[in-house]
Amino acid sequence: MNKLSLIIPLVLIASTASAQQQPGQDACARDVSRHCRAVMNNGDQAVLACLKEHRAKLSKACEKVLTEHGQ
């Protein structure tokens, strides 16, 4: 399983999850909505690339998820 396949499901699940989501599942949801909304429908690679482009602006939680997955 590649690292991208671990991160992006968390991002996509978080962006559409209900109030019953697990803590940590929403680590990047706000960042995706804030910085990457325009590319959300363009696939996992586009969302990850966008998050990397905006890395300096990401929340600490999202930054941690990316770092922990080698991104």
N, CA, C and O atoms as a CHARMM CRD file, in Angstrom:
* protein
*
  284
    1    1 MET  N      0.85300  -1.17500   0.00000 PROA 1      0.00000
    2    1 MET  CA     0.00000   0.00000   0.00000 PROA 1      0.00000
    3    1 MET  C      0.90000   1.24000   0.00000 PROA 1      0.00000
    4    1 MET  O      1.77600   1.36600   0.85600 PROA 1      0.00000
    5    2 ASN  N      0.69200   2.15100  -0.94800 PROA 2      0.00000
    6    2 ASN  CA     1.54500   3.32500  -0.96600 PROA 2      0.00000
    7    2 ASN  C      1.06600   4.37500   0.02900 PROA 2      0.00000
    8    2 ASN  O     -0.06800   4.33200   0.50600 PROA 2      0.00000
    9    3 LYS  N      1.94500   5.30600   0.32500 PROA 3      0.00000
   10    3 LYS  CA     1.66300   6.30300   1.35100 PROA 3      0.00000
   11    3 LYS  C      0.50900   7.21200   0.96400 PROA 3      0.00000
   12    3 LYS  O     -0.26500   7.63900   1.82100 PROA 3      0.00000
   13    4 LEU  N      0.39300   7.50500  -0.30500 PROA 4      0.00000
   14    4 LEU  CA    -0.69300   8.35000  -0.77600 PROA 4      0.00000
   15    4 LEU  C     -2.04200   7.71700  -0.47100 PROA 4      0.00000
   16    4 LEU  O     -2.99100   8.41300  -0.11100 PROA 4      0.00000
   17    5 SER  N     -2.12800   6.41000  -0.61200 PROA 5      0.00000
   18    5 SER  CA    -3.39800   5.74700  -0.36900 PROA 5      0.00000
   19    5 SER  C     -3.79400   5.76400   1.10000 PROA 5      0.00000
   20    5 SER  O     -4.95000   5.49700   1.42800 PROA 5      0.00000
   21    6 LEU  N     -2.85900   6.07000   1.98700 PROA 6      0.00000
   22    6 LEU  CA    -3.17100   6.20500   3.40900 PROA 6      0.00000
   23    6 LEU  C     -3.66100   7.60400   3.75400 PROA 6      0.00000
   24    6 LEU  O     -4.55400   7.76000   4.58700 PROA 6      0.00000
   25    7 ILE  N     -3.09800   8.60100   3.13300 PROA 7      0.00000
   26    7 ILE  CA    -3.41900   9.98900   3.46300 PROA 7      0.00000
   27    7 ILE  C     -4.73300  10.43700   2.84700 PROA 7      0.00000
   28    7 ILE  O     -5.60300  10.96600   3.53900 PROA 7      0.00000
   29    8 ILE  N     -4.87000  10.23300   1.58400 PROA 8      0.00000
   30    8 ILE  CA    -5.99900  10.80400   0.86200 PROA 8      0.00000
   31    8 ILE  C     -7.34400  10.27300   1.35600 PROA 8      0.00000
   32    8 ILE  O     -8.27900  11.06300   1.48000 PROA 8      0.00000
   33    9 PRO  N     -7.49200   8.98900   1.64100 PROA 9      0.00000
   34    9 PRO  CA    -8.78900   8.57600   2.19400 PROA 9      0.00000
   35    9 PRO  C     -9.12800   9.33000   3.47500 PROA 9      0.00000
   36    9 PRO  O    -10.29100   9.65900   3.70600 PROA 9      0.00000
   37   10 LEU  N     -8.15100   9.60200   4.29400 PROA 10     0.00000
   38   10 LEU  CA    -8.41100  10.38000   5.51000 PROA 10     0.00000
   39   10 LEU  C     -8.90400  11.77900   5.15400 PROA 10     0.00000
   40   10 LEU  O     -9.83400  12.30000   5.76900 PROA 10     0.00000
   41   11 VAL  N     -8.26800  12.37100   4.15600 PROA 11     0.00000
   42   11 VAL  CA    -8.65200  13.71900   3.73500 PROA 11     0.00000
   43   11 VAL  C    -10.05600  13.70700   3.14800 PROA 11     0.00000
   44   11 VAL  O    -10.89000  14.54000   3.50200 PROA 11     0.00000
   45   12 LEU  N    -10.31400  12.76900   2.26100 PROA 12     0.00000
   46   12 LEU  CA   -11.61100  12.73600   1.59700 PROA 12     0.00000
   47   12 LEU  C    -12.72000  12.33700   2.55300 PROA 12     0.00000
   48   12 LEU  O    -13.81100  12.90500   2.50200 PROA 12     0.00000
   49   13 ILE  N    -12.46400  11.38300   3.41300 PROA 13     0.00000
   50   13 ILE  CA   -13.45500  10.99700   4.41500 PROA 13     0.00000
   51   13 ILE  C    -13.74400  12.18800   5.31100 PROA 13     0.00000
   52   13 ILE  O    -14.90200  12.48000   5.61200 PROA 13     0.00000
   53   14 ALA  N    -12.71700  12.86000   5.72800 PROA 14     0.00000
   54   14 ALA  CA   -12.87800  14.00000   6.62900 PROA 14     0.00000
   55   14 ALA  C    -13.67300  15.11400   5.96700 PROA 14     0.00000
   56   14 ALA  O    -14.43600  15.81600   6.63100 PROA 14     0.00000
   57   15 SER  N    -13.49800  15.27600   4.67300 PROA 15     0.00000
   58   15 SER  CA   -14.18200  16.37400   4.00700 PROA 15     0.00000
   59   15 SER  C    -15.67900  16.12000   3.84400 PROA 15     0.00000
   60   15 SER  O    -16.44400  17.04900   3.58800 PROA 15     0.00000
   61   16 THR  N    -16.10000  14.85200   3.99300 PROA 16     0.00000
   62   16 THR  CA   -17.51500  14.54300   3.82500 PROA 16     0.00000
   63   16 THR  C    -18.12000  13.82600   5.02400 PROA 16     0.00000
   64   16 THR  O    -19.28400  13.42900   4.98800 PROA 16     0.00000
   65   17 ALA  N    -17.34900  13.66100   6.06900 PROA 17     0.00000
   66   17 ALA  CA   -17.79300  12.86000   7.21400 PROA 17     0.00000
   67   17 ALA  C    -18.83900  13.58700   8.04000 PROA 17     0.00000
   68   17 ALA  O    -18.94800  14.81300   8.01700 PROA 17     0.00000
   69   18 SER  N    -19.60400  12.78400   8.77300 PROA 18     0.00000
   70   18 SER  CA   -20.61200  13.33000   9.66900 PROA 18     0.00000
   71   18 SER  C    -19.99600  13.64500  11.01400 PROA 18     0.00000
   72   18 SER  O    -18.78600  13.51100  11.19800 PROA 18     0.00000
   73   19 ALA  N    -20.82500  14.06300  11.95400 PROA 19     0.00000
   74   19 ALA  CA   -20.35600  14.41500  13.28600 PROA 19     0.00000
   75   19 ALA  C    -19.84300  13.20100  14.05300 PROA 19     0.00000
   76   19 ALA  O    -19.25100  13.36000  15.12100 PROA 19     0.00000
   77   20 GLN  N    -20.05400  11.99200  13.53300 PROA 20     0.00000
   78   20 GLN  CA   -19.62500  10.78400  14.21600 PROA 20     0.00000
   79   20 GLN  C    -18.19900  10.38800  13.86900 PROA 20     0.00000
   80   20 GLN  O    -17.78300   9.27600  14.19300 PROA 20     0.00000
   81   21 GLN  N    -17.44700  11.25100  13.22800 PROA 21     0.00000
   82   21 GLN  CA   -16.10800  10.89300  12.80600 PROA 21     0.00000
   83   21 GLN  C    -15.14900  10.73400  13.98400 PROA 21     0.00000
   84   21 GLN  O    -15.34400  11.32200  15.04800 PROA 21     0.00000
   85   22 GLN  N    -14.12800   9.94200  13.77400 PROA 22     0.00000
   86   22 GLN  CA   -13.11200   9.69400  14.78000 PROA 22     0.00000
   87   22 GLN  C    -12.21400  10.91900  14.90500 PROA 22     0.00000
   88   22 GLN  O    -12.00900  11.63700  13.92700 PROA 22     0.00000
   89   23 PRO  N    -11.67600  11.16500  16.10300 PROA 23     0.00000
   90   23 PRO  CA   -10.69800  12.24900  16.22500 PROA 23     0.00000
   91   23 PRO  C     -9.52600  11.93500  15.29800 PROA 23     0.00000
   92   23 PRO  O     -9.16800  10.76300  15.17800 PROA 23     0.00000
   93   24 GLY  N     -8.93600  12.87100  14.66500 PROA 24     0.00000
   94   24 GLY  CA    -7.81800  12.61900  13.77500 PROA 24     0.00000
   95   24 GLY  C     -8.23200  12.38000  12.34000 PROA 24     0.00000
   96   24 GLY  O     -7.45700  12.67000  11.42800 PROA 24     0.00000
   97   25 GLN  N     -9.43100  11.85900  12.10600 PROA 25     0.00000
   98   25 GLN  CA    -9.89100  11.68100  10.72500 PROA 25     0.00000
   99   25 GLN  C    -10.05900  13.02600  10.05700 PROA 25     0.00000
  100   25 GLN  O     -9.96300  13.13800   8.83500 PROA 25     0.00000
  101   26 ASP  N    -10.30700  14.03600  10.85000 PROA 26     0.00000
  102   26 ASP  CA   -10.55100  15.35300  10.26100 PROA 26     0.00000
  103   26 ASP  C     -9.32100  16.24700  10.31100 PROA 26     0.00000
  104   26 ASP  O     -9.44100  17.46800  10.21200 PROA 26     0.00000
  105   27 ALA  N     -8.15200  15.66200  10.46100 PROA 27     0.00000
  106   27 ALA  CA    -6.92700  16.44200  10.59500 PROA 27     0.00000
  107   27 ALA  C     -6.71900  17.43000   9.44300 PROA 27     0.00000
  108   27 ALA  O     -6.24700  18.54500   9.66600 PROA 27     0.00000
  109   28 CYS  N     -7.05800  17.04000   8.24500 PROA 28     0.00000
  110   28 CYS  CA    -6.82500  17.91600   7.08900 PROA 28     0.00000
  111   28 CYS  C     -8.10700  18.44100   6.45300 PROA 28     0.00000
  112   28 CYS  O     -8.04400  19.17100   5.46400 PROA 28     0.00000
  113   29 ALA  N     -9.25000  18.09300   6.99000 PROA 29     0.00000
  114   29 ALA  CA   -10.51500  18.48800   6.35800 PROA 29     0.00000
  115   29 ALA  C    -10.64000  19.99600   6.20700 PROA 29     0.00000
  116   29 ALA  O    -10.99900  20.48600   5.13600 PROA 29     0.00000
  117   30 ARG  N    -10.35100  20.72200   7.25300 PROA 30     0.00000
  118   30 ARG  CA   -10.46600  22.17900   7.19000 PROA 30     0.00000
  119   30 ARG  C     -9.44600  22.75800   6.21000 PROA 30     0.00000
  120   30 ARG  O     -9.74300  23.70100   5.47500 PROA 30     0.00000
  121   31 ASP  N     -8.24000  22.18100   6.20900 PROA 31     0.00000
  122   31 ASP  CA    -7.20800  22.65600   5.28700 PROA 31     0.00000
  123   31 ASP  C     -7.59900  22.40500   3.83800 PROA 31     0.00000
  124   31 ASP  O     -7.38100  23.25500   2.97500 PROA 31     0.00000
  125   32 VAL  N     -8.17800  21.23300   3.57200 PROA 32     0.00000
  126   32 VAL  CA    -8.62900  20.93900   2.21200 PROA 32     0.00000
  127   32 VAL  C     -9.72600  21.91600   1.81500 PROA 32     0.00000
  128   32 VAL  O     -9.70000  22.46200   0.71200 PROA 32     0.00000
  129   33 SER  N    -10.68300  22.13900   2.69600 PROA 33     0.00000
  130   33 SER  CA   -11.76800  23.08000   2.39400 PROA 33     0.00000
  131   33 SER  C    -11.25100  24.49600   2.19800 PROA 33     0.00000
  132   33 SER  O    -11.71500  25.21800   1.31500 PROA 33     0.00000
  133   34 ARG  N    -10.30900  24.88200   3.00800 PROA 34     0.00000
  134   34 ARG  CA    -9.79000  26.25000   2.97700 PROA 34     0.00000
  135   34 ARG  C     -8.86700  26.49900   1.79300 PROA 34     0.00000
  136   34 ARG  O     -8.97200  27.53300   1.13400 PROA 34     0.00000
  137   35 HSD  N     -7.97100  25.56800   1.51900 PROA 35     0.00000
  138   35 HSD  CA    -6.92100  25.81800   0.53100 PROA 35     0.00000
  139   35 HSD  C     -7.08100  25.04600  -0.78000 PROA 35     0.00000
  140   35 HSD  O     -6.52000  25.44400  -1.80000 PROA 35     0.00000
  141   36 CYS  N     -7.83200  23.95700  -0.76300 PROA 36     0.00000
  142   36 CYS  CA    -7.83300  23.05300  -1.91800 PROA 36     0.00000
  143   36 CYS  C     -9.22500  22.72300  -2.45100 PROA 36     0.00000
  144   36 CYS  O     -9.38900  21.76700  -3.20800 PROA 36     0.00000
  145   37 ARG  N    -10.20200  23.49100  -2.06800 PROA 37     0.00000
  146   37 ARG  CA   -11.57500  23.22200  -2.50700 PROA 37     0.00000
  147   37 ARG  C    -11.68000  23.11100  -4.03000 PROA 37     0.00000
  148   37 ARG  O    -12.42400  22.27700  -4.54600 PROA 37     0.00000
  149   38 ALA  N    -10.94300  23.94300  -4.73700 PROA 38     0.00000
  150   38 ALA  CA   -11.03600  23.97300  -6.20200 PROA 38     0.00000
  151   38 ALA  C    -10.55900  22.67800  -6.85500 PROA 38     0.00000
  152   38 ALA  O    -10.93600  22.39200  -7.99100 PROA 38     0.00000
  153   39 VAL  N     -9.73500  21.89100  -6.15900 PROA 39     0.00000
  154   39 VAL  CA    -9.21200  20.66600  -6.76600 PROA 39     0.00000
  155   39 VAL  C     -9.75300  19.39400  -6.11400 PROA 39     0.00000
  156   39 VAL  O     -9.29100  18.29800  -6.43100 PROA 39     0.00000
  157   40 MET  N    -10.71100  19.52300  -5.22000 PROA 40     0.00000
  158   40 MET  CA   -11.23000  18.35900  -4.50800 PROA 40     0.00000
  159   40 MET  C    -11.79000  17.29100  -5.44600 PROA 40     0.00000
  160   40 MET  O    -11.71500  16.10300  -5.13500 PROA 40     0.00000
  161   41 ASN  N    -12.33900  17.68600  -6.56400 PROA 41     0.00000
  162   41 ASN  CA   -12.92300  16.72800  -7.50800 PROA 41     0.00000
  163   41 ASN  C    -11.93300  16.24900  -8.56500 PROA 41     0.00000
  164   41 ASN  O    -12.30200  15.52300  -9.48800 PROA 41     0.00000
  165   42 ASN  N    -10.67900  16.65800  -8.42500 PROA 42     0.00000
  166   42 ASN  CA    -9.65900  16.29700  -9.42200 PROA 42     0.00000
  167   42 ASN  C     -8.83700  15.08400  -9.02600 PROA 42     0.00000
  168   42 ASN  O     -7.87100  14.75200  -9.71300 PROA 42     0.00000
  169   43 GLY  N     -9.18900  14.41500  -7.94400 PROA 43     0.00000
  170   43 GLY  CA    -8.49500  13.19200  -7.55300 PROA 43     0.00000
  171   43 GLY  C     -7.51400  13.39300  -6.41100 PROA 43     0.00000
  172   43 GLY  O     -7.16900  14.51400  -6.03600 PROA 43     0.00000
  173   44 ASP  N     -7.08300  12.27000  -5.87900 PROA 44     0.00000
  174   44 ASP  CA    -6.20100  12.23700  -4.72200 PROA 44     0.00000
  175   44 ASP  C     -4.88400  12.96200  -4.95200 PROA 44     0.00000
  176   44 ASP  O     -4.41600  13.70500  -4.08900 PROA 44     0.00000
  177   45 GLN  N     -4.29400  12.74500  -6.11100 PROA 45     0.00000
  178   45 GLN  CA    -2.99900  13.37100  -6.41500 PROA 45     0.00000
  179   45 GLN  C     -3.10900  14.89200  -6.39000 PROA 45     0.00000
  180   45 GLN  O     -2.22100  15.57600  -5.88000 PROA 45     0.00000
  181   46 ALA  N     -4.19000  15.41100  -6.93700 PROA 46     0.00000
  182   46 ALA  CA    -4.38700  16.85800  -6.98000 PROA 46     0.00000
  183   46 ALA  C     -4.55400  17.43700  -5.57700 PROA 46     0.00000
  184   46 ALA  O     -4.01000  18.49800  -5.27100 PROA 46     0.00000
  185   47 VAL  N     -5.30200  16.74100  -4.72900 PROA 47     0.00000
  186   47 VAL  CA    -5.51100  17.21500  -3.35600 PROA 47     0.00000
  187   47 VAL  C     -4.19200  17.18200  -2.59600 PROA 47     0.00000
  188   47 VAL  O     -3.85400  18.14100  -1.90200 PROA 47     0.00000
  189   48 LEU  N     -3.44800  16.09700  -2.72000 PROA 48     0.00000
  190   48 LEU  CA    -2.16700  16.01000  -2.02700 PROA 48     0.00000
  191   48 LEU  C     -1.20500  17.07900  -2.51800 PROA 48     0.00000
  192   48 LEU  O     -0.52900  17.72000  -1.71300 PROA 48     0.00000
  193   49 ALA  N     -1.13500  17.27700  -3.82200 PROA 49     0.00000
  194   49 ALA  CA    -0.25700  18.31500  -4.38100 PROA 49     0.00000
  195   49 ALA  C     -0.65100  19.68700  -3.85000 PROA 49     0.00000
  196   49 ALA  O      0.21100  20.50400  -3.52400 PROA 49     0.00000
  197   50 CYS  N     -1.93900  19.93600  -3.76400 PROA 50     0.00000
  198   50 CYS  CA    -2.42300  21.21300  -3.25200 PROA 50     0.00000
  199   50 CYS  C     -2.02500  21.39500  -1.78400 PROA 50     0.00000
  200   50 CYS  O     -1.55900  22.46400  -1.39000 PROA 50     0.00000
  201   51 LEU  N     -2.21000  20.35000  -0.98600 PROA 51     0.00000
  202   51 LEU  CA    -1.81700  20.44200   0.42300 PROA 51     0.00000
  203   51 LEU  C     -0.32800  20.72800   0.54900 PROA 51     0.00000
  204   51 LEU  O      0.08800  21.52000   1.39600 PROA 51     0.00000
  205   52 LYS  N      0.46500  20.09000  -0.28600 PROA 52     0.00000
  206   52 LYS  CA     1.91300  20.33100  -0.25100 PROA 52     0.00000
  207   52 LYS  C      2.23900  21.76400  -0.66500 PROA 52     0.00000
  208   52 LYS  O      3.13000  22.38800  -0.09000 PROA 52     0.00000
  209   53 GLU  N      1.52800  22.28200  -1.65200 PROA 53     0.00000
  210   53 GLU  CA     1.74700  23.66500  -2.09400 PROA 53     0.00000
  211   53 GLU  C      1.46400  24.66100  -0.98700 PROA 53     0.00000
  212   53 GLU  O      2.10600  25.70800  -0.89900 PROA 53     0.00000
  213   54 HSD  N      0.50100  24.33000  -0.14400 PROA 54     0.00000
  214   54 HSD  CA     0.08200  25.22900   0.93600 PROA 54     0.00000
  215   54 HSD  C      0.61600  24.80200   2.29800 PROA 54     0.00000
  216   54 HSD  O      0.08600  25.20400   3.33300 PROA 54     0.00000
  217   55 ARG  N      1.64600  24.00400   2.29400 PROA 55     0.00000
  218   55 ARG  CA     2.16600  23.40700   3.51800 PROA 55     0.00000
  219   55 ARG  C      2.41500  24.43200   4.61800 PROA 55     0.00000
  220   55 ARG  O      2.11200  24.15800   5.77900 PROA 55     0.00000
  221   56 ALA  N      2.93900  25.56500   4.30300 PROA 56     0.00000
  222   56 ALA  CA     3.24700  26.58500   5.31400 PROA 56     0.00000
  223   56 ALA  C      1.99000  27.11800   5.99600 PROA 56     0.00000
  224   56 ALA  O      2.07000  27.67900   7.08900 PROA 56     0.00000
  225   57 LYS  N      0.84300  26.94900   5.36900 PROA 57     0.00000
  226   57 LYS  CA    -0.41800  27.45100   5.90800 PROA 57     0.00000
  227   57 LYS  C     -1.25600  26.37200   6.59700 PROA 57     0.00000
  228   57 LYS  O     -2.29600  26.68000   7.17900 PROA 57     0.00000
  229   58 LEU  N     -0.81700  25.11600   6.53800 PROA 58     0.00000
  230   58 LEU  CA    -1.61200  24.01200   7.07300 PROA 58     0.00000
  231   58 LEU  C     -1.65600  24.01600   8.59300 PROA 58     0.00000
  232   58 LEU  O     -0.75600  24.52800   9.25900 PROA 58     0.00000
  233   59 SER  N     -2.71800  23.43500   9.12000 PROA 59     0.00000
  234   59 SER  CA    -2.82100  23.26400  10.56600 PROA 59     0.00000
  235   59 SER  C     -1.73300  22.30500  11.02300 PROA 59     0.00000
  236   59 SER  O     -1.21700  21.51000  10.23700 PROA 59     0.00000
  237   60 LYS  N     -1.39700  22.38800  12.28500 PROA 60     0.00000
  238   60 LYS  CA    -0.37700  21.48900  12.83800 PROA 60     0.00000
  239   60 LYS  C     -0.81000  20.03300  12.71700 PROA 60     0.00000
  240   60 LYS  O      0.01600  19.15900  12.45700 PROA 60     0.00000
  241   61 ALA  N     -2.09300  19.77200  12.90300 PROA 61     0.00000
  242   61 ALA  CA    -2.59900  18.39700  12.82000 PROA 61     0.00000
  243   61 ALA  C     -2.44500  17.83500  11.41300 PROA 61     0.00000
  244   61 ALA  O     -2.03100  16.68700  11.24700 PROA 61     0.00000
  245   62 CYS  N     -2.76900  18.62100  10.41300 PROA 62     0.00000
  246   62 CYS  CA    -2.64800  18.16600   9.02700 PROA 62     0.00000
  247   62 CYS  C     -1.17800  18.00200   8.65800 PROA 62     0.00000
  248   62 CYS  O     -0.80000  17.02500   8.01200 PROA 62     0.00000
  249   63 GLU  N     -0.37200  18.93800   9.06000 PROA 63     0.00000
  250   63 GLU  CA     1.07400  18.85200   8.82200 PROA 63     0.00000
  251   63 GLU  C      1.62000  17.55500   9.40700 PROA 63     0.00000
  252   63 GLU  O      2.44000  16.88100   8.78500 PROA 63     0.00000
  253   64 LYS  N      1.16200  17.21500  10.59800 PROA 64     0.00000
  254   64 LYS  CA     1.60600  15.98700  11.26400 PROA 64     0.00000
  255   64 LYS  C      1.20200  14.75000  10.47100 PROA 64     0.00000
  256   64 LYS  O      2.00200  13.82800  10.31200 PROA 64     0.00000
  257   65 VAL  N     -0.02900  14.72100   9.97200 PROA 65     0.00000
  258   65 VAL  CA    -0.49400  13.57900   9.17200 PROA 65     0.00000
  259   65 VAL  C      0.37400  13.42800   7.92400 PROA 65     0.00000
  260   65 VAL  O      0.79300  12.31900   7.59100 PROA 65     0.00000
  261   66 LEU  N      0.64100  14.52300   7.24000 PROA 66     0.00000
  262   66 LEU  CA     1.47200  14.45800   6.03800 PROA 66     0.00000
  263   66 LEU  C      2.86800  13.95600   6.38200 PROA 66     0.00000
  264   66 LEU  O      3.39700  13.07200   5.70700 PROA 66     0.00000
  265   67 THR  N      3.45700  14.51100   7.41800 PROA 67     0.00000
  266   67 THR  CA     4.81100  14.12200   7.81600 PROA 67     0.00000
  267   67 THR  C      4.87100  12.65000   8.22400 PROA 67     0.00000
  268   67 THR  O      5.79600  11.93100   7.84400 PROA 67     0.00000
  269   68 GLU  N      3.89200  12.21200   8.98800 PROA 68     0.00000
  270   68 GLU  CA     3.87800  10.81300   9.42900 PROA 68     0.00000
  271   68 GLU  C      3.74600   9.83500   8.26800 PROA 68     0.00000
  272   68 GLU  O      4.11600   8.66800   8.39300 PROA 68     0.00000
  273   69 HSD  N      3.22500  10.30000   7.15100 PROA 69     0.00000
  274   69 HSD  CA     3.06900   9.44700   5.98500 PROA 69     0.00000
  275   69 HSD  C      4.09800   9.75400   4.89700 PROA 69     0.00000
  276   69 HSD  O      3.91300   9.41000   3.73000 PROA 69     0.00000
  277   70 GLY  N      5.16800  10.39700   5.30200 PROA 70     0.00000
  278   70 GLY  CA     6.29000  10.61800   4.39100 PROA 70     0.00000
  279   70 GLY  C      6.04000  11.61300   3.28700 PROA 70     0.00000
  280   70 GLY  O      6.66000  11.53000   2.22600 PROA 70     0.00000
  281   71 GLN  N      5.15600  12.54000   3.51100 PROA 71     0.00000
  282   71 GLN  CA     4.83000  13.52700   2.47100 PROA 71     0.00000
  283   71 GLN  C      5.40300  14.88800   2.78100 PROA 71     0.00000
  284   71 GLN  O      5.21800  15.82600   2.00600 PROA 71     0.00000
